[in-house]
Amino acid sequence: MERKWWTLIAVSVATFMLLLDITVVNVALPSIRRDLGASFTDLQWVFDAYALTLAALVLTAGSLADRLGRRRTFAAGLVIFSVASLLCALAPNPTFLNLSRALQGVGGAVMFAVSLALVAQEFPAGRERGTAMGLYGATIGVAVAVGPLVGGALTDWLGWESIFYLNLPIGAAALLVTFLKLRESRDPNATRIDWAGVVTFSLSLFLLVLALVRGNAEGWGSALIVSLFVGAALLMAAFVVIELRVAEPMLPLTLFRRGAFTGVQLAAFAVSGSLFALFLYLTLYLQNYLGLSPFAAGVRYLPITALSFLVAPVAGALLSRVQARLLLGIGLAAVGAGLLLMGGIQAGDTWSTLLSGFVVAGAGVGLINPVIADVAVSVVPKERSGMAAGINDTFRQVGIAVGIAVWGAVFVGRGTERVRELAAGTPAAEGGRPRQLVEAASSGALDEAVAAFPEPVRGAVVDAARAGFLSGLNTVLWMGAVLSFAGAVLALWLVRESEIERDRPEPDPAPAGAGG
């Protein structure tokens, strides 16, 4: 078999492991909460600790790969991710687990940063790369499809720790293929690493997410939260200044002058910040509100994951025939429509109320993933593909990290208001109790929380807490739809086919502008 196919296999296996870990963790969260005594905030950090380190380091990892060698860096990422997975499985408490998840993010950053660049160096632009990206997108679809089922089965039968042990044999297989079959490559013009950019960008993101996660508990006008927001803004401003001044910036801001480059980053942010970030809250609904087991919840995700899997290869085949902006716009609009269909959940509804939304959103995701993967590395010179892939993965992970934090703040805030309205005149409406009840309903600890109230009001308190949960969930689903629709509009406006490298004769300037 040719080297390029071995490269695609190694990258796909590693990507499969990364995404499987994310989707598997989704359905295991309630079990993790029970075993480790985790709070609602702890559950948010299970995702955000991973996404934050990945987002903060993926650009640096891409730069390192361009300098030290992409195969060598990819192998190092596999080792770090596998070791971190073992630590996650051995975690005795939520803090240890979240620190281990942060280390997983380091390994994930390295693999994400290099994966698309490895594929791009072996497959020439055009139909052949489109086919490879279609298969890569199908891998994403498989991971998303089987993740909830595998996670549910493992959690039910062997415990949540087994979802992390699963990464060890997968990582070992990918590492073996990497050393035996992949070609080494690097950017001969690469120079030093922008450490000042790394530090300011990482700290800014961390302070922003911390403020969003802690805002409801501390008070949005409190000195702590205001200071965190101000600090995040100042550090991001410093990051922009640094990137404009250094010779080799980690994020070359001049690239954003190209509409297609900007458009594909915003598309990645939109789909990650909407649907992917909302998976956490949908899982809490399926398991902690409806009372489904991890495996049963995984089965309910099949419609959205199966459609994603089936549509991804079709999208890859369409890349050489249909303008990328149309595929991105249609896909993001489908995700937004799916989220709207999921919203409006009522107290007596079953999981089937989500079904139509799952189908439409799943088709949208399948359409988007291969297009983003292809355009992300096709709008820059080949020698900068590592950096381009890293920038795109940064926008994906920032979307997930910020999305989870923002939706969590809105979810708890809206739910708290609803509980306070419905429980007026009872002890449940006093002080911070409405917020505590919403968080208890979200994390599966409502029975324990309600036990602290007098017997005569417990039924009303339970009803108020569950109504608050649904109010918060419906609000974030609708807001996620708005974000996805905005991404669709921006992709249609910014992404121009003339700026994307294709394996075909250069078109006449006039028709290219007209077809833009």
C-alpha positions, 0 to 999 in steps of 0.5 A: 500500500502507498505511503499516502494511504498509511499516512491517512490511516495513521491520522484517521486512527489518531483523530478517531481516538481524540474524538471518541474520547470526547463523545465517550466522555459525554455519556459518562459524565453522570457516572463520573459525578456519582463516583468522584462527587463532582459538582456541575462546575466540575463537569463543565471543567471535564470538557473545558480543561481539555479544550482550553489547553488544546486551544492554547497550545495547538498553534505552538504545536503546529509551529514546533511541528514545522520546525522539528518535524511533523512525524516526530511531533505527531508521535510525541502527541500520541504518547502524551495523550495516551499517558494522560488517558491512563491518568484520567482512568486512575483519577481519585477526585475531580481535580485530578481528573481535570488536570489529567484532561488538561494534559490530554489537551496538550497531547491532543493539541500536538496531534490536531496541529499536525494531522491535516498537514500530514494529509495535505503533504501526501495528497495533492490539491483537488479531487484526490485531496477531496477524497482523502478529506472525505474519508477523514470526515467519515472517520470523524463521523464514525467516532461521533457515531460509535462514541456514545454507544461505546461510552454507554456500554463501557460505562454501564458494564465496566465503569467510566474508567474504561473509556480512558483505558480504551485509548491505550491500545488505539494509541499504540497502534497509531504510534506503530504505523507512524514510526513504520510508514509515515514520511518526515517533513518540516518547513525549511524556513521556520524559525523561532517560537512566539512564546510571548504570544503563547503566554498572552493567548493562553492566559486570556482564554483561561481568564475568560472561561473562568469568568464565565464559569464562575459568573453566576456563583460569584455575581456578574458585577463582583470584583472577581468576575469584573477583574477576570474579564478585564484581565482577559481583554487586556491580555488579548489586546497584548496578544494582538500587539505582539502578533503585529510586531514579532517576526514569526507570530504564532497567529499571523494576523495578515492571513485574515485579510484573505476572506476564505481564510477568515470564513473557514475559521468562523465556520469552525468556531460556529459549529463547535460553539453551537452543536458540539458545545451543547452536547454536554447539556443535551447529555445532562437532559437525556440522563439526569432529567429523563433518567436514561442509562449511559448506554440508552443515552448513547443509542438516542444519539444514533440519528445525529451520528449516523447522518454525520457519518453517511453525509461526510463522504458525499461532502468530500466528493462534492468538494471538486464540484460545488463551491465550498461556501455553499457547502459550508453555508448549507451545512451550518444552516442545517445545524441551526435548523436542527437546534431550533427543532430540538428547542421548545422541550416541555415537561412531559416530552420524551427523548423523541422530541429531539429526533427531528433536530438530531437528523437535520443537525447530523446531516449538517455536521456531515456536510461541514467537517470535510469542507472545513478540513479541506479549505483550512489547509488549501488557502495557504501555501503548502509549507504553512499547512501545519500552521493553518491546521493549527489555527483552524483547530484553535478556532474549533477548540476555542468554540467548544471551550467558550461555548460550554462556558457561555451556554453554562452561564446562560443555562444556569442564569435563565434556569435560576430566574425560572425557579425563583418565579415558580418557587416564590414564597417558599424557602427554595426562592431564597438567596442562592438556592434557585441556582443550587437547585438548577445545578443539582437538577443538571448534575443528577443530585436533585434528590439530595438537594430537595431533602434539605427542604420541609416535606410539604414543599418538596414536590413543588421544589422538584417541579420548579427545579425541573422547569428551571432546567428545561427553561435554561436548556431551551434558551441555550438551544435557541441561542446556539441556533443563532450562532450557527445561522450567523456562521452560515451567513459569514461563510457565504459572504467571506469564502471565495473559491478563487482563494482556495488552491485547486488542482485545475487550470487558473480561471479567467479573472473576470469569471472568478470575480463574478462567481466569487 
